[in-house]
Amino acid sequence: MRKYLILLLLAIATIAKAQDDDEYWKSWNKNYPPGDIPLVLQHERLYADSVEKHRNIAPYYFAKASYRFNATFLAQVKKIDNETLASIKRVLKLTVQKDTPVDEIFKQMVLMKIGDVQIWMPIQEKILMALKEEASKNDEVLLYCLFLNEHTSKNVLYNHFLISEFIKD
C-alpha cells in the first residue's frame, strides 16, 4: 500500500512539474511572437535605404521588438565588439527606463543561420554555456530574442538579436 502511495505522489509531482513548464513557455511565447527574420531584415534594409535617399527624413531612428524563431547553431563564438555594444547601449538607453549593464550581461556572440542569412547574436554567458551543452554544430534551436534596430545619423544600420532563451528539441 505504501509503495502505491509513493508512486501516486511521484506521478502527481511529475504532472504538476510538466504543467509548470507549459505555463513557463506559454508566457515566453506570449512575449516573443513568431518572426520571419529574413523578412524583418529585408524590411529594415528597405526602410534604411528610403531614409538615406530622402534628406527631409531624419536619418536617426531605432526600434525594439521581441521575436521567436528557429535558427541553426553554427558553433562559432566570438567576443562582442565595441561597436555592437555601443549600439545596444544607445537603443536600450532610449527605450528602457533604467541603465542596463550591457557590458556585464553580454560578453560574447554566437553565429546563427536563419535561412541563407548568417548573423552574429549577443548571448548571455549562462545561456551560452547551456547552448554549448545542449546543441551541437548545425543543430536547429528555437531562439527567443530581443531585437534592437538602430540607424545612425551616419547611415549605419545595426540589427541586433539578443538571445534571451532557447529550446533545443
N, C-alpha and C positions, 0 to 999 in steps of 0.2 A: 504494500500500500504506500509506504513511504517513498519507494522508488518511483511510483507513478506520479506522486505529488511533486517530486523534484523535476521529473520530465515535463509535467504540465507547467510548472513555474518557468522552466527554461524556454519552453515554447512561447509562453506569453511574453517573456522578456525579449525574445528574438523578434516576434511580431511587432512589439512596441518600438524596438530599435529600427526596424525596417520602415515603419510609419514615420519616425523622426527623420530618417534620411530622405524620404519622399517629400516631406514638408520643407526640409532644408533646400533641396534642389528646386522645388516649386518657387520658393522665394527668389533664388538666383535667376530662374527662368523668367520670372515676372520683371525683374530689374534689368535683365540683359536680353532684349528681344533678338530674334534671329536677324542676321545681317548678311547681305550679299556683298562681301568685301571687295571683290574686283569692281563691282558696280559703284560702290561707295567711293573707291579711289578714282574711278573714271569721272564721276560727277565732281569730285573735289578738284581734279585737274582741269576739267572744262570750266568750272567756276573761276578758278585762279586765272586761267587764260583770258576769260572775259573781263575780269577786273584789271588785268595788266594791259588790255587793249583800250580800255575806256578810262581816260585820265580824270574824268569827273567823278569816278567812284573811288572812295577811299581805299588805298591798297591794303591797309592792315585790317585783318579780320581773324576771328578764331571761332572754334566750335568745340563742344564737348558732347559726347553721346556714349552709350553703352551698347555692346553687341555680344552675341554668342555665335560662334561659327566653327566649322571643322577646319583643321589645318594639319599639315604633315610636319612632324618634328624632324628637322634635318640634323639634329645633334651637334650643332655648332654653337659655341658660346663665346662671347667677347665682352670686354669691359665697355660699359656705356660711355659714350663720348661726351665731351663738354657741351657741344652744340645741341645735342639731343636733350641733355639735362636742362640747359638754359631755356629751350623752347617749352619743355614740360612745365618748368617753374613759372614762366610767363603766363601760360594759359591757366594753370591752377590758381595763380595769384588773382587772375581776373574772374575766375568762376567759382572759387571756393572762399568761404568767409575767413578761414584761418590759414596761417602758414603751414604748408605741408613739407615735412622734412624729406624731400625727394631724394637728396644725396644719400640719406640713411636707408631709405626703402629700396631704391633701385640702384644697383651697382653693376649689373650685367644685363646683357641682351641675348636672346636666343634667335636663331634663324628658323623661320617657319615658312612653309609654302602653302599658298591658297590658290588653287587653280594653277595658272602658269606664273604667278607672281611670288617672288621670294621677299620676305620682309623681316628685318631685324626688329624684335619686340622686347622692350624692357620687361624684366620679370623680377619679382621679389625673391630674395635669397631662399626662404623656406619653400616657396613654390618651385624654384629651380631644383632644389635637392630632391623634392618629391617627383618632379618630372623626370629627372635623370634615373631615379629608381624604378619608376613605373613604365616609362616609354623607352623604346629603342629607336635607333635611326630609321626613318621612313614610316614610323607608326603614325596613324591618324589619331588626333585628340580633339576633343571639344573644348574650345577656349572661351572663357568669359573675360572680355576685355573692356577697359575704359578707353574710349577713342578720343584723342585730343588732336585737333587740327589747328594749324596756325599758318597764316600767310603774312609774311613780314612786309614792311614798307619798302624793303629792298627786293621785293618779288621773289622771296624764297618760300617754298611751300613745304611744310612739315606735316606728316601724318603719323601719329604715334598710336600704337595699340599696346597699352599697358596690361599685361596679363594679371588678372585678379584671381583666377581659379581655372582649373581644368578637370576634365574627366577622361580617363583612358579606359575604353571598354575592354 
